Amino acid sequence: MMGYANCPGAVVYEKRGEKIFRRARTGFGPGDLYSPMWHLLALAGLSESEWTPQFHYWRRPAVMEDGGANLKD
């Protein structure tokens, strides 16, 4: 899809009679209109090559610098 390796996307199929046809497809990636993230990056002066989506953006360290006094369990 659109030249992006391993990116999510969407496909729309249409049934005409007994046959199913692919009506449209698109990939979700840098610069697409489906995610407002790209516009926020542009406001910050960043391009799509300077940011990569992650499954987890922050993980709690095993030991907190302040000892974890402000954390709720």
PDB file of N, CA, C and O in Angstrom:
ATOM      1  N   MET A   1       0.817  -1.188   0.000  1.00  0.00           N
ATOM      2  CA  MET A   1       0.000   0.000   0.000  1.00  0.00           C
ATOM      3  C   MET A   1       0.862   1.254   0.000  1.00  0.00           C
ATOM      4  O   MET A   1       1.674   1.436   0.907  1.00  0.00           O
ATOM      5  N   MET A   2       0.718   2.058  -0.921  1.00  0.00           N
ATOM      6  CA  MET A   2       1.302   3.390  -0.985  1.00  0.00           C
ATOM      7  C   MET A   2       2.802   3.445  -0.673  1.00  0.00           C
ATOM      8  O   MET A   2       3.317   4.518  -0.357  1.00  0.00           O
ATOM      9  N   GLY A   3       3.505   2.325  -0.755  1.00  0.00           N
ATOM     10  CA  GLY A   3       4.937   2.351  -0.585  1.00  0.00           C
ATOM     11  C   GLY A   3       5.452   2.347   0.845  1.00  0.00           C
ATOM     12  O   GLY A   3       6.659   2.479   1.047  1.00  0.00           O
ATOM     13  N   TYR A   4       4.592   2.202   1.847  1.00  0.00           N
ATOM     14  CA  TYR A   4       5.039   2.157   3.229  1.00  0.00           C
ATOM     15  C   TYR A   4       5.145   0.702   3.656  1.00  0.00           C
ATOM     16  O   TYR A   4       4.217  -0.080   3.445  1.00  0.00           O
ATOM     17  N   ALA A   5       6.266   0.338   4.252  1.00  0.00           N
ATOM     18  CA  ALA A   5       6.450  -1.035   4.699  1.00  0.00           C
ATOM     19  C   ALA A   5       5.716  -1.269   6.013  1.00  0.00           C
ATOM     20  O   ALA A   5       5.846  -0.490   6.957  1.00  0.00           O
ATOM     21  N   ASN A   6       4.949  -2.341   6.061  1.00  0.00           N
ATOM     22  CA  ASN A   6       4.295  -2.781   7.285  1.00  0.00           C
ATOM     23  C   ASN A   6       3.476  -1.680   7.959  1.00  0.00           C
ATOM     24  O   ASN A   6       3.648  -1.429   9.151  1.00  0.00           O
ATOM     25  N   CYS A   7       2.608  -1.035   7.226  1.00  0.00           N
ATOM     26  CA  CYS A   7       1.763   0.001   7.823  1.00  0.00           C
ATOM     27  C   CYS A   7       0.309  -0.453   7.812  1.00  0.00           C
ATOM     28  O   CYS A   7      -0.099  -1.208   6.930  1.00  0.00           O
ATOM     29  N   PRO A   8      -0.477   0.003   8.790  1.00  0.00           N
ATOM     30  CA  PRO A   8      -1.897  -0.329   8.789  1.00  0.00           C
ATOM     31  C   PRO A   8      -2.622   0.410   7.674  1.00  0.00           C
ATOM     32  O   PRO A   8      -2.067   1.313   7.049  1.00  0.00           O
ATOM     33  N   GLY A   9      -3.836   0.027   7.439  1.00  0.00           N
ATOM     34  CA  GLY A   9      -4.602   0.685   6.398  1.00  0.00           C
ATOM     35  C   GLY A   9      -6.053   0.264   6.459  1.00  0.00           C
ATOM     36  O   GLY A   9      -6.501  -0.352   7.426  1.00  0.00           O
ATOM     37  N   ALA A  10      -6.775   0.605   5.418  1.00  0.00           N
ATOM     38  CA  ALA A  10      -8.191   0.250   5.333  1.00  0.00           C
ATOM     39  C   ALA A  10      -8.514  -0.126   3.900  1.00  0.00           C
ATOM     40  O   ALA A  10      -7.949   0.414   2.949  1.00  0.00           O
ATOM     41  N   VAL A  11      -9.433  -1.063   3.770  1.00  0.00           N
ATOM     42  CA  VAL A  11      -9.904  -1.502   2.455  1.00  0.00           C
ATOM     43  C   VAL A  11     -11.428  -1.517   2.507  1.00  0.00           C
ATOM     44  O   VAL A  11     -12.019  -1.951   3.495  1.00  0.00           O
ATOM     45  N   VAL A  12     -12.048  -1.046   1.449  1.00  0.00           N
ATOM     46  CA  VAL A  12     -13.509  -1.056   1.352  1.00  0.00           C
ATOM     47  C   VAL A  12     -13.895  -1.981   0.212  1.00  0.00           C
ATOM     48  O   VAL A  12     -13.424  -1.832  -0.915  1.00  0.00           O
ATOM     49  N   TYR A  13     -14.757  -2.937   0.522  1.00  0.00           N
ATOM     50  CA  TYR A  13     -15.245  -3.876  -0.485  1.00  0.00           C
ATOM     51  C   TYR A  13     -16.710  -3.585  -0.766  1.00  0.00           C
ATOM     52  O   TYR A  13     -17.430  -3.061   0.085  1.00  0.00           O
ATOM     53  N   GLU A  14     -17.137  -3.929  -1.965  1.00  0.00           N
ATOM     54  CA  GLU A  14     -18.528  -3.718  -2.378  1.00  0.00           C
ATOM     55  C   GLU A  14     -19.043  -4.995  -3.011  1.00  0.00           C
ATOM     56  O   GLU A  14     -18.381  -5.595  -3.858  1.00  0.00           O
ATOM     57  N   LYS A  15     -20.228  -5.403  -2.594  1.00  0.00           N
ATOM     58  CA  LYS A  15     -20.835  -6.588  -3.170  1.00  0.00           C
ATOM     59  C   LYS A  15     -21.804  -6.173  -4.265  1.00  0.00           C
ATOM     60  O   LYS A  15     -22.728  -5.392  -4.038  1.00  0.00           O
ATOM     61  N   ARG A  16     -21.574  -6.709  -5.455  1.00  0.00           N
ATOM     62  CA  ARG A  16     -22.465  -6.467  -6.603  1.00  0.00           C
ATOM     63  C   ARG A  16     -22.991  -7.824  -7.058  1.00  0.00           C
ATOM     64  O   ARG A  16     -22.278  -8.632  -7.654  1.00  0.00           O
ATOM     65  N   GLY A  17     -24.240  -8.033  -6.760  1.00  0.00           N
ATOM     66  CA  GLY A  17     -24.803  -9.344  -7.072  1.00  0.00           C
ATOM     67  C   GLY A  17     -24.157 -10.398  -6.193  1.00  0.00           C
ATOM     68  O   GLY A  17     -24.199 -10.301  -4.967  1.00  0.00           O
ATOM     69  N   GLU A  18     -23.561 -11.404  -6.817  1.00  0.00           N
ATOM     70  CA  GLU A  18     -22.887 -12.468  -6.071  1.00  0.00           C
ATOM     71  C   GLU A  18     -21.371 -12.262  -6.004  1.00  0.00           C
ATOM     72  O   GLU A  18     -20.670 -13.090  -5.421  1.00  0.00           O
ATOM     73  N   LYS A  19     -20.854 -11.182  -6.584  1.00  0.00           N
ATOM     74  CA  LYS A  19     -19.411 -10.939  -6.608  1.00  0.00           C
ATOM     75  C   LYS A  19     -19.031  -9.814  -5.657  1.00  0.00           C
ATOM     76  O   LYS A  19     -19.817  -8.900  -5.407  1.00  0.00           O
ATOM     77  N   ILE A  20     -17.807  -9.894  -5.128  1.00  0.00           N
ATOM     78  CA  ILE A  20     -17.280  -8.871  -4.235  1.00  0.00           C
ATOM     79  C   ILE A  20     -16.098  -8.197  -4.920  1.00  0.00           C
ATOM     80  O   ILE A  20     -15.193  -8.864  -5.420  1.00  0.00           O
ATOM     81  N   PHE A  21     -16.117  -6.882  -4.935  1.00  0.00           N
ATOM     82  CA  PHE A  21     -15.065  -6.089  -5.576  1.00  0.00           C
ATOM     83  C   PHE A  21     -14.414  -5.173  -4.549  1.00  0.00           C
ATOM     84  O   PHE A  21     -15.068  -4.677  -3.632  1.00  0.00           O
ATOM     85  N   ARG A  22     -13.107  -4.959  -4.722  1.00  0.00           N
ATOM     86  CA  ARG A  22     -12.426  -3.969  -3.879  1.00  0.00           C
ATOM     87  C   ARG A  22     -12.745  -2.600  -4.453  1.00  0.00           C
ATOM     88  O   ARG A  22     -12.428  -2.313  -5.607  1.00  0.00           O
ATOM     89  N   ARG A  23     -13.368  -1.766  -3.652  1.00  0.00           N
ATOM     90  CA  ARG A  23     -13.777  -0.440  -4.104  1.00  0.00           C
ATOM     91  C   ARG A  23     -12.676   0.592  -3.906  1.00  0.00           C
ATOM     92  O   ARG A  23     -12.451   1.437  -4.773  1.00  0.00           O
ATOM     93  N   ALA A  24     -11.984   0.527  -2.758  1.00  0.00           N
ATOM     94  CA  ALA A  24     -10.933   1.498  -2.470  1.00  0.00           C
ATOM     95  C   ALA A  24      -9.997   0.929  -1.416  1.00  0.00           C
ATOM     96  O   ALA A  24     -10.352   0.005  -0.684  1.00  0.00           O
ATOM     97  N   ARG A  25      -8.795   1.494  -1.348  1.00  0.00           N
ATOM     98  CA  ARG A  25      -7.832   1.116  -0.322  1.00  0.00           C
ATOM     99  C   ARG A  25      -6.969   2.322   0.007  1.00  0.00           C
ATOM    100  O   ARG A  25      -6.803   3.227  -0.811  1.00  0.00           O
ATOM    101  N   THR A  26      -6.429   2.321   1.197  1.00  0.00           N
ATOM    102  CA  THR A  26      -5.522   3.388   1.602  1.00  0.00           C
ATOM    103  C   THR A  26      -4.627   2.878   2.725  1.00  0.00           C
ATOM    104  O   THR A  26      -5.009   1.997   3.495  1.00  0.00           O
ATOM    105  N   GLY A  27      -3.463   3.434   2.801  1.00  0.00           N
ATOM    106  CA  GLY A  27      -2.552   3.099   3.886  1.00  0.00           C
ATOM    107  C   GLY A  27      -2.523   4.234   4.893  1.00  0.00           C
ATOM    108  O   GLY A  27      -2.650   5.402   4.525  1.00  0.00           O
ATOM    109  N   PHE A  28      -2.357   3.894   6.153  1.00  0.00           N
ATOM    110  CA  PHE A  28      -2.221   4.911   7.184  1.00  0.00           C
ATOM    111  C   PHE A  28      -0.733   5.130   7.398  1.00  0.00           C
ATOM    112  O   PHE A  28      -0.016   4.195   7.756  1.00  0.00           O
ATOM    113  N   GLY A  29      -0.269   6.324   7.190  1.00  0.00           N
ATOM    114  CA  GLY A  29       1.152   6.595   7.338  1.00  0.00           C
ATOM    115  C   GLY A  29       1.434   8.082   7.316  1.00  0.00           C
ATOM    116  O   GLY A  29       0.517   8.895   7.438  1.00  0.00           O
ATOM    117  N   PRO A  30       2.691   8.440   7.160  1.00  0.00           N
ATOM    118  CA  PRO A  30       3.084   9.847   7.196  1.00  0.00           C
ATOM    119  C   PRO A  30       2.263  10.717   6.241  1.00  0.00           C
ATOM    120  O   PRO A  30       2.160  10.429   5.048  1.00  0.00           O
ATOM    121  N   GLY A  31       1.692  11.770   6.783  1.00  0.00           N
ATOM    122  CA  GLY A  31       0.967  12.728   5.974  1.00  0.00           C
ATOM    123  C   GLY A  31      -0.467  12.366   5.635  1.00  0.00           C
ATOM    124  O   GLY A  31      -1.133  13.128   4.935  1.00  0.00           O
ATOM    125  N   ASP A  32      -0.976  11.211   6.112  1.00  0.00           N
ATOM    126  CA  ASP A  32      -2.352  10.866   5.758  1.00  0.00           C
ATOM    127  C   ASP A  32      -3.344  11.795   6.457  1.00  0.00           C
ATOM    128  O   ASP A  32      -2.988  12.506   7.396  1.00  0.00           O
ATOM    129  N   LEU A  33      -4.577  11.778   5.991  1.00  0.00           N
ATOM    130  CA  LEU A  33      -5.614  12.641   6.544  1.00  0.00           C
ATOM    131  C   LEU A  33      -6.421  11.965   7.651  1.00  0.00           C
ATOM    132  O   LEU A  33      -7.387  12.538   8.155  1.00  0.00           O
ATOM    133  N   TYR A  34      -6.027  10.741   8.033  1.00  0.00           N
ATOM    134  CA  TYR A  34      -6.808   9.976   8.997  1.00  0.00           C
ATOM    135  C   TYR A  34      -6.323  10.149  10.420  1.00  0.00           C
ATOM    136  O   TYR A  34      -7.028   9.775  11.358  1.00  0.00           O
ATOM    137  N   SER A  35      -5.149  10.698  10.604  1.00  0.00           N
ATOM    138  CA  SER A  35      -4.587  10.867  11.940  1.00  0.00           C
ATOM    139  C   SER A  35      -4.184  12.323  12.146  1.00  0.00           C
ATOM    140  O   SER A  35      -3.371  12.847  11.385  1.00  0.00           O
ATOM    141  N   PRO A  36      -4.735  12.985  13.157  1.00  0.00           N
ATOM    142  CA  PRO A  36      -4.356  14.372  13.408  1.00  0.00           C
ATOM    143  C   PRO A  36      -2.919  14.506  13.913  1.00  0.00           C
ATOM    144  O   PRO A  36      -2.402  15.617  14.025  1.00  0.00           O
ATOM    145  N   MET A  37      -2.285  13.400  14.212  1.00  0.00           N
ATOM    146  CA  MET A  37      -0.916  13.441  14.738  1.00  0.00           C
ATOM    147  C   MET A  37       0.036  14.160  13.788  1.00  0.00           C
ATOM    148  O   MET A  37       0.901  14.913  14.236  1.00  0.00           O
ATOM    149  N   TRP A  38      -0.110  13.942  12.496  1.00  0.00           N
ATOM    150  CA  TRP A  38       0.810  14.544  11.525  1.00  0.00           C
ATOM    151  C   TRP A  38       0.727  16.066  11.562  1.00  0.00           C
ATOM    152  O   TRP A  38       1.744  16.747  11.425  1.00  0.00           O
ATOM    153  N   HIS A  39      -0.461  16.596  11.743  1.00  0.00           N
ATOM    154  CA  HIS A  39      -0.634  18.046  11.795  1.00  0.00           C
ATOM    155  C   HIS A  39      -0.022  18.625  13.073  1.00  0.00           C
ATOM    156  O   HIS A  39       0.537  19.721  13.058  1.00  0.00           O
ATOM    157  N   LEU A  40      -0.132  17.880  14.178  1.00  0.00           N
ATOM    158  CA  LEU A  40       0.483  18.334  15.427  1.00  0.00           C
ATOM    159  C   LEU A  40       2.008  18.320  15.322  1.00  0.00           C
ATOM    160  O   LEU A  40       2.676  19.211  15.847  1.00  0.00           O
ATOM    161  N   LEU A  41       2.553  17.321  14.651  1.00  0.00           N
ATOM    162  CA  LEU A  41       3.999  17.278  14.449  1.00  0.00           C
ATOM    163  C   LEU A  41       4.458  18.470  13.617  1.00  0.00           C
ATOM    164  O   LEU A  41       5.494  19.072  13.901  1.00  0.00           O
ATOM    165  N   ALA A  42       3.686  18.805  12.591  1.00  0.00           N
ATOM    166  CA  ALA A  42       4.040  19.945  11.738  1.00  0.00           C
ATOM    167  C   ALA A  42       4.052  21.243  12.549  1.00  0.00           C
ATOM    168  O   ALA A  42       4.915  22.096  12.345  1.00  0.00           O
ATOM    169  N   LEU A  43       3.094  21.392  13.467  1.00  0.00           N
ATOM    170  CA  LEU A  43       3.074  22.579  14.319  1.00  0.00           C
ATOM    171  C   LEU A  43       4.333  22.665  15.183  1.00  0.00           C
ATOM    172  O   LEU A  43       4.809  23.756  15.497  1.00  0.00           O
ATOM    173  N   ALA A  44       4.858  21.509  15.560  1.00  0.00           N
ATOM    174  CA  ALA A  44       6.059  21.465  16.392  1.00  0.00           C
ATOM    175  C   ALA A  44       7.338  21.562  15.560  1.00  0.00           C
ATOM    176  O   ALA A  44       8.440  21.559  16.109  1.00  0.00           O
ATOM    177  N   GLY A  45       7.193  21.648  14.238  1.00  0.00           N
ATOM    178  CA  GLY A  45       8.361  21.741  13.370  1.00  0.00           C
ATOM    179  C   GLY A  45       9.032  20.407  13.106  1.00  0.00           C
ATOM    180  O   GLY A  45      10.199  20.369  12.716  1.00  0.00           O
ATOM    181  N   LEU A  46       8.303  19.297  13.315  1.00  0.00           N
ATOM    182  CA  LEU A  46       8.851  17.963  13.081  1.00  0.00           C
ATOM    183  C   LEU A  46       8.253  17.371  11.816  1.00  0.00           C
ATOM    184  O   LEU A  46       7.128  17.699  11.439  1.00  0.00           O
ATOM    185  N   SER A  47       9.004  16.506  11.166  1.00  0.00           N
ATOM    186  CA  SER A  47       8.485  15.814   9.979  1.00  0.00           C
ATOM    187  C   SER A  47       8.218  14.356  10.326  1.00  0.00           C
ATOM    188  O   SER A  47       8.592  13.883  11.399  1.00  0.00           O
ATOM    189  N   GLU A  48       7.569  13.653   9.409  1.00  0.00           N
ATOM    190  CA  GLU A  48       7.248  12.249   9.651  1.00  0.00           C
ATOM    191  C   GLU A  48       8.510  11.397   9.811  1.00  0.00           C
ATOM    192  O   GLU A  48       8.449  10.335  10.431  1.00  0.00           O
ATOM    193  N   SER A  49       9.642  11.831   9.273  1.00  0.00           N
ATOM    194  CA  SER A  49      10.873  11.053   9.416  1.00  0.00           C
ATOM    195  C   SER A  49      11.502  11.207  10.799  1.00  0.00           C
ATOM    196  O   SER A  49      12.423  10.468  11.148  1.00  0.00           O
ATOM    197  N   GLU A  50      11.008  12.167  11.590  1.00  0.00           N
ATOM    198  CA  GLU A  50      11.561  12.399  12.926  1.00  0.00           C
ATOM    199  C   GLU A  50      10.710  11.786  14.039  1.00  0.00           C
ATOM    200  O   GLU A  50      11.025  11.954  15.217  1.00  0.00           O
ATOM    201  N   TRP A  51       9.639  11.080  13.682  1.00  0.00           N
ATOM    202  CA  TRP A  51       8.759  10.473  14.671  1.00  0.00           C
ATOM    203  C   TRP A  51       8.253   9.142  14.148  1.00  0.00           C
ATOM    204  O   TRP A  51       7.870   9.035  12.983  1.00  0.00           O
ATOM    205  N   THR A  52       8.250   8.142  14.991  1.00  0.00           N
ATOM    206  CA  THR A  52       7.752   6.820  14.635  1.00  0.00           C
ATOM    207  C   THR A  52       6.734   6.390  15.673  1.00  0.00           C
ATOM    208  O   THR A  52       7.029   6.454  16.866  1.00  0.00           O
ATOM    209  N   PRO A  53       5.544   5.952  15.271  1.00  0.00           N
ATOM    210  CA  PRO A  53       4.552   5.489  16.243  1.00  0.00           C
ATOM    211  C   PRO A  53       5.102   4.317  17.057  1.00  0.00           C
ATOM    212  O   PRO A  53       5.811   3.464  16.524  1.00  0.00           O
ATOM    213  N   GLN A  54       4.777   4.281  18.329  1.00  0.00           N
ATOM    214  CA  GLN A  54       5.230   3.226  19.227  1.00  0.00           C
ATOM    215  C   GLN A  54       4.021   2.552  19.867  1.00  0.00           C
ATOM    216  O   GLN A  54       2.947   3.147  19.953  1.00  0.00           O
ATOM    217  N   PHE A  55       4.196   1.315  20.313  1.00  0.00           N
ATOM    218  CA  PHE A  55       3.140   0.643  21.061  1.00  0.00           C
ATOM    219  C   PHE A  55       3.069   1.189  22.483  1.00  0.00           C
ATOM    220  O   PHE A  55       1.989   1.278  23.067  1.00  0.00           O
ATOM    221  N   HIS A  56       4.228   1.556  23.039  1.00  0.00           N
ATOM    222  CA  HIS A  56       4.301   2.115  24.386  1.00  0.00           C
ATOM    223  C   HIS A  56       5.228   3.320  24.336  1.00  0.00           C
ATOM    224  O   HIS A  56       6.366   3.207  23.881  1.00  0.00           O
ATOM    225  N   TYR A  57       4.754   4.474  24.801  1.00  0.00           N
ATOM    226  CA  TYR A  57       5.577   5.681  24.781  1.00  0.00           C
ATOM    227  C   TYR A  57       6.348   5.882  26.076  1.00  0.00           C
ATOM    228  O   TYR A  57       7.396   6.528  26.079  1.00  0.00           O
ATOM    229  N   TRP A  58       5.844   5.340  27.166  1.00  0.00           N
ATOM    230  CA  TRP A  58       6.530   5.487  28.437  1.00  0.00           C
ATOM    231  C   TRP A  58       6.256   4.250  29.266  1.00  0.00           C
ATOM    232  O   TRP A  58       5.120   3.785  29.362  1.00  0.00           O
ATOM    233  N   ARG A  59       7.293   3.737  29.851  1.00  0.00           N
ATOM    234  CA  ARG A  59       7.136   2.625  30.787  1.00  0.00           C
ATOM    235  C   ARG A  59       7.712   3.048  32.124  1.00  0.00           C
ATOM    236  O   ARG A  59       8.761   3.690  32.188  1.00  0.00           O
ATOM    237  N   ARG A  60       7.029   2.687  33.170  1.00  0.00           N
ATOM    238  CA  ARG A  60       7.479   3.037  34.513  1.00  0.00           C
ATOM    239  C   ARG A  60       8.822   2.362  34.783  1.00  0.00           C
ATOM    240  O   ARG A  60       8.933   1.143  34.659  1.00  0.00           O
ATOM    241  N   PRO A  61       9.834   3.134  35.148  1.00  0.00           N
ATOM    242  CA  PRO A  61      11.128   2.536  35.502  1.00  0.00           C
ATOM    243  C   PRO A  61      10.993   1.656  36.745  1.00  0.00           C
ATOM    244  O   PRO A  61      10.107   1.869  37.572  1.00  0.00           O
ATOM    245  N   ALA A  62      11.860   0.691  36.863  1.00  0.00           N
ATOM    246  CA  ALA A  62      11.836  -0.187  38.037  1.00  0.00           C
ATOM    247  C   ALA A  62      12.081   0.610  39.311  1.00  0.00           C
ATOM    248  O   ALA A  62      11.515   0.303  40.360  1.00  0.00           O
ATOM    249  N   VAL A  63      12.920   1.627  39.219  1.00  0.00           N
ATOM    250  CA  VAL A  63      13.208   2.480  40.370  1.00  0.00           C
ATOM    251  C   VAL A  63      12.995   3.926  39.948  1.00  0.00           C
ATOM    252  O   VAL A  63      13.629   4.401  39.006  1.00  0.00           O
ATOM    253  N   MET A  64      12.102   4.627  40.642  1.00  0.00           N
ATOM    254  CA  MET A  64      11.836   6.024  40.331  1.00  0.00           C
ATOM    255  C   MET A  64      12.872   6.912  41.010  1.00  0.00           C
ATOM    256  O   MET A  64      13.345   6.602  42.104  1.00  0.00           O
ATOM    257  N   GLU A  65      13.221   8.014  40.358  1.00  0.00           N
ATOM    258  CA  GLU A  65      14.227   8.925  40.893  1.00  0.00           C
ATOM    259  C   GLU A  65      13.850   9.466  42.270  1.00  0.00           C
ATOM    260  O   GLU A  65      14.714   9.648  43.128  1.00  0.00           O
ATOM    261  N   ASP A  66      12.553   9.721  42.480  1.00  0.00           N
ATOM    262  CA  ASP A  66      12.113  10.269  43.773  1.00  0.00           C
ATOM    263  C   ASP A  66      11.629   9.180  44.725  1.00  0.00           C
ATOM    264  O   ASP A  66      11.035   9.471  45.763  1.00  0.00           O
ATOM    265  N   GLY A  67      11.888   7.933  44.367  1.00  0.00           N
ATOM    266  CA  GLY A  67      11.457   6.825  45.219  1.00  0.00           C
ATOM    267  C   GLY A  67      10.013   6.412  44.988  1.00  0.00           C
ATOM    268  O   GLY A  67       9.538   5.467  45.617  1.00  0.00           O
ATOM    269  N   GLY A  68       9.305   7.100  44.098  1.00  0.00           N
ATOM    270  CA  GLY A  68       7.921   6.755  43.788  1.00  0.00           C
ATOM    271  C   GLY A  68       6.913   7.285  44.786  1.00  0.00           C
ATOM    272  O   GLY A  68       5.803   6.759  44.871  1.00  0.00           O
ATOM    273  N   ALA A  69       7.263   8.305  45.539  1.00  0.00           N
ATOM    274  CA  ALA A  69       6.375   8.834  46.575  1.00  0.00           C
ATOM    275  C   ALA A  69       5.041   9.346  46.010  1.00  0.00           C
ATOM    276  O   ALA A  69       4.031   9.309  46.714  1.00  0.00           O
ATOM    277  N   ASN A  70       5.014   9.820  44.766  1.00  0.00           N
ATOM    278  CA  ASN A  70       3.796  10.392  44.187  1.00  0.00           C
ATOM    279  C   ASN A  70       2.985   9.397  43.346  1.00  0.00           C
ATOM    280  O   ASN A  70       1.968   9.774  42.765  1.00  0.00           O
ATOM    281  N   LEU A  71       3.415   8.154  43.274  1.00  0.00           N
ATOM    282  CA  LEU A  71       2.705   7.167  42.470  1.00  0.00           C
ATOM    283  C   LEU A  71       1.552   6.535  43.241  1.00  0.00           C
ATOM    284  O   LEU A  71       1.657   6.258  44.436  1.00  0.00           O
ATOM    285  N   LYS A  72       0.452   6.313  42.528  1.00  0.00           N
ATOM    286  CA  LYS A  72      -0.682   5.608  43.110  1.00  0.00           C
ATOM    287  C   LYS A  72      -0.699   4.217  42.539  1.00  0.00           C
ATOM    288  O   LYS A  72      -0.475   4.034  41.343  1.00  0.00           O
ATOM    289  N   ASP A  73      -0.960   3.237  43.366  1.00  0.00           N
ATOM    290  CA  ASP A  73      -1.013   1.847  42.893  1.00  0.00           C
ATOM    291  C   ASP A  73      -2.334   1.514  42.307  1.00  0.00           C
ATOM    292  O   ASP A  73      -2.545   0.386  41.862  1.00  0.00           O
TER     293      ASP A  73
END
